[in-house]
Amino acid sequence: MDKRTWIEGEIASWRAEGLVDAATAERLEARYAAAPGRLSWGILLAGVFGAFLVGLGLVALVAANWDAFGRAARTAVAFAPVVLCGGAALLFSAKGKTSAAVMEPMGLLWFAAVAAGATIVAQTYQVGDSVAGLLLFIALLAYPVLFAVRARVATVAWTVFAIAWACVKADEAGKSAVLAWGAAGGILALSAAAWTWAIRCRGEGALAASCRGAMGLAWAAGLPLVAVLAMPWHVACDWYWALFFGAALATGVLGRWTGHKAWSVAGTLVAVGAAVPTIAPWHHGGGLVFLFYCISLAYALFLAVQGVWRRSLWQLNAGTLLAAWLVLGKFCGSNVSFTLKGVVLIAAGVALWALNFRLVRVKKQEAAK
């Protein structure tokens, strides 16, 4: 049941119970009938998938007749979808059709049109031989699209695309700390600006929360990946865990500061993932290995305690499972007998079950009050 149906039912109940008179009920119904309804995920997904199919169809048509086109015709074909998408976006905006169901597919289709057009022109006129250069060219051309359509999905796609460019550039140009931090900082600044604009103009909702979670994962995992790939390997090998954990921490703090849970969840998941391999023996950082392991264990315990304090099952389980992995991973790799190992594993499983059972009971008792 959506909000509009629910409020209409409530107004009818108020009228039947005599809480409001007929005139007041009619005014309330008229007021909430004019309010925008909740976005249908079916319509949105159909629009996005439809835009994807249209793009594939255009590619197939052009590819089938590509040899018959000259250079000028190829350039015209390359830029025609870009112009058409821009014209459609202007037309929709002029007519007030700026809902997410319209602009989200339009943003993806426009982004794809820019990427395809730039690639065709580069191939036709043999401009440059650098894959990273082409990716950067596409990213710069497509960036204004994010502001024109204010699409959250396109903004996430652009961020992932820019991260891919930075990774390819690092592979082509060699290891450089300047490149690592410059690329990561630039991507963060540009994507954050586009994201802020999209949220401010479009408002909140389930789609915004989903895209915000994806954006948080891109910031917490994608940006440190750029740094790791671009930095000298002997440095990245010792400090990669700290880079991922630092980015995850920053994303989580941003989520707490802004009140957006999706960023906090994304930061937590990336931090947990970064802490998992600290039990492995393939590190070469000497004392850093033990330091990273201890910090990971402290983080796991903190997350479990926070889950109990906030009555959050997912935080409790994430922290408890991570702590169990870190402790039992070392324990199972020791020379202790398998009998004792089995007893400890059983005890750990029972303890995890008991914690969850107790927390569920506490939450039910609190909800009943």
N, C-alpha and C positions, 0 to 999 in steps of 0.2 A: 504494500500500500504506500503510495507516495504522499507527500505532505499535503497536497491540495485535496486529495480524497479524504485524508484524515481530518483536516480542518472543517470540511463540509459536513462530515459526520458529527463532529463536535458541536457545530453551530445548530444542527438539527436537534441534537440532544438538549442543548441549552434552551432551545425554543420549546421543546416538549415539556421540559421540567419547569418552565416559567421563569428561568433566570434572565432571559431577554425577551422583549416583545417582538412582534412581527416586523415592525419597521426597522428595529436595530438589527435583527437577524438578516433582513434583506440587504442592509448597508454592509454588514460584515461579509456576506456572500459575494456582493459586488466587488468589495475591496480585494478579497483574496482570490477571486476569479481572475483579476487583472494581473496578479503576481505571476512571474514566470515559473513554469513547472520544472521539476527536476529533469536533468538531462538523461535521456535514455541511452544506456550503454550499448544496446543493440543498434540504435541508429548511428551512434558514434563509430562503433566498430565496423558497421556496414559501410559507412562513409570512408573510413581509412582504408579498408580492404578494397573498396571500389576504386579509390584513387590509385592504389597499388596495381590493380588490374588494368586500369586505363594506361598507366605508365608502361606496363609490360606490352600492352597492345600496340602502343605507339612505337616502341622499340622494335617490335616484330615487323611492323609495316615499313619502317625506315630501313631496317636491315635487309628486307626482301628486295628492295629497289635501290640499294645504296650505290651500286656500280653505275646506275643510269644517271646519277646526279653529278654535276660539275662542282667546282669549289664554291662558287657563289650560291648555287642551290643548296649545297650542304650547310653553308653558314646560315642561310635563311631557315632551313629545316631545324637547325640547332637552336636558333633563338626564337622561333615561332611559339613553342610551348611556354617559354619564359614570358613573352609578351602577353600571350593569352591568359596565363595565370595571373599576371599583374593586373590586366584589365578586368578579369573576373573578380579579383579581390577588391578593386576600386568600386565596381558595380555593386557588389554585395554590401560594402560599407555605406555607399550612398543610399541604398534602399533599407538600411538598418538591419540587414541580415548578418549579424556578427556573432551569432551563437557559436559555441564550441563545435556543435554538430556540423557547421558549415566551415568554420575557419581552421579547425584541426586537420581535416583531410586536405584543404586547400594549402595549408602550410607545408605538409609533406610532399604534395604533388609539385608545388612551386620549388621546393628545395631540390627534389629529384630532377626537375626540368633544368635548373641552373647547373647541377652537376653533369647531366648528360650533355647540355649545350657546350659547356666549357671543355669537356672531354673531346667532343666532336671537332670543335675548332682547333684544339691543340693537335689532334691527330691529322686533320686535313692540311693544316699549314706547317706541321712538324715543328711546333714551337716548344723548344726545350726537350730535354731527355731525362728530367728528374721527376720521379713519381711524387716525391715530397713537395716539389714545386707546384705540381698540378693540384695536389690536395690542398695546399695553402691557397692557391688561386681560387679554387672552388669555395673554400671556407670564407674567404673575404667577400666574394661575390654574393654568397648566400646569406651573409650575416644580416644585411638590411631586411631580408624577408622576415626574419624573426620579429622585428618591430612592426612591420607592415601588417602582419596577420595576427600577431600576439598569440601564437600557438605554443602551448607547453610541450606537446609531443615533438614538434619540430625543433624546439630549443634543446631538448634532451638529445635528439638525433644529431644536431649540430655539435654539441659538446663531445659526444662519442667520436664523431668524425674528426674534430680538431685534435682529440687525444691520439687518434690513429695517425694523423699527420705528424705529430710530434715524435711518435715512436719510429715512424719511417725515416724522418729527418735525422734522428739520432743514429739510426743504422747507416745512413748514407754519409753523414758528416763526421762520424767518429764520436768518441766520448768527450763530453764537454760539460762541466758543471754550470757554466754560464748559460749554455743552451738548455740544460735541465731546468734550472730555476726560472729562466726567462720564459720558456714555453709554458711551464706549469702556471706561472703567475699570469701570463697573458690569457690563457684559456680560462682560468678562474675568473678574472676580471670581466672578460667579454661575456661569458656564459651567465655570470651573476647579474650583469646589467640587463641582458635580454630576459632572464628569468624574472627579475623584479618587475620589469615592464609588463610582462605577460600576466603575472599574478595581479598586479595593481589594476590592469585594465579589464581582466576577465573575471576576477573574483575567485572565491574558494569553492571547494566541492570535492567529490570523490576523485574526479580526474586530476585536479590539482594535487591532491595528496599522493596519488599514484605516481604522477610525474615528479613530484618533489622527492619521493623515495628513490626513483631512478637517478635523479640529479645528485642526490646525496651519495649514492653508490659511485657515481662517476667522479665526484670530488674526492671521496675518501679512498677509492681504489685506483681510479684512472690517473689522477695527478701524481701520486707517488710512483706509479708504474713508469710514467714519463721520466721522472727523476732517476729512477733505478736504471733504466735503459740508456740514459744519456750520460750518466756519471761514469767515471773510470771504474772498471769492474772490481779492483781491489778495495775501493772505497764502498761501492754499492753492496758488495758481498758481506761486509761487516756491519753495515748500517741500514740495510733494506728494511729490517723489521722495525726499526725506530721510525723510518720514513712513513711506512704504512700506519703504524700506530699513532704517530703524530697527526697525520691527515685525518684519521678516524676520530681522534680526540677533538680536533678542531671542528669537524662536522657535527659531532655530538654536542659540543658546547654551543655551536650556532643553533642547533635545534632547541636546546634548553633556553637559550636567550630569546629566541623568536617565538617560542611556544609551539613549534612545528614538530610533532612527534616523529614524523617520517624521517627527518634528518637525524634525530637521536637514534632511531632504530638502525638506520643505515650505518652510522658511525659505530654502533655497538657490534653489528654483524661483521664489519670489516676488521675491527679490533680483535674480535674472537678468532676470525680466520687468520690474522697475522700472528696471533699467539700460538696457534696449533703447532707449527713446525719448530718451535723453540726447543722441543725435546730431542730433535734430530742431532746426530753427531757431525753433520757435514759443514758446520760453521767453521770459519777460520779466524774468528775474532779474539781468540784467547779468552781473557776474562770477560769480554763482552757477552760470550755465550751464557755464562752463569748469571750475569746481570740481567740479560733479556729474559731468561727463564724465571728468575725471581720476580721480576716486574709482571710477567704474564700470570704467574701464580697469584700474586697480590691482586691483580685486576680481576681474575676469576672469582676470588673470595669476595671482593668488593661488590661485584655484580650479583653474586648469590645473596649477600646480605641486603643489598638494595632491593632485590626482588621480594624478599620477606618483608622488608620495611614498607614497601609500596604495594604490597599484595599483588605483585605482578608475576604470574606463572612463567611467562616466557623469559623474563630476566633471571628468575630463580633457576630455571632449567638450563639456560645458556651458561650461567656462571658455574653451576654445579657440574654440568657435563664437561666444561672446559677444565675445571679444577681436577675432576676425576681423570680426564685424559692426561693432564700434565703429571699428576702424582702416580697414577697407575702405569703410565707409559714408562716412567723411570723405574717403578717398582717391578714391572714385568720384565724389564731388561736386566734386572739384577740376578744374583746367583741364589736367591731364596728358592726353597723347594716349591714344586707345583701345588702341593697340598695347601700350603700357606697362601699361595697366590690365589687359589680357588676360593678359599674362605674369605679373603679380603675382597675379591670381586663380588661375591654374594652379598657381603655386608654393605658394600658400596651401593649395589642395586636396591637393597632393602631400604637403606637410608634415603635414597633419592625418591623412592615410592612413598615413604612415610612423610617426607617434607611436602611433597605435592598433595597428598591426602590431607595433611594438617592445614595447609594454606587454603585448599578448597573449602574445608569446613569453616575456617575463620571468615572467608568471604561470604559464605552463605549465611552465617550468623549475623554479620554486619548488614547484609541486605535485608534480613528479616526484621531488623530493629526499626 
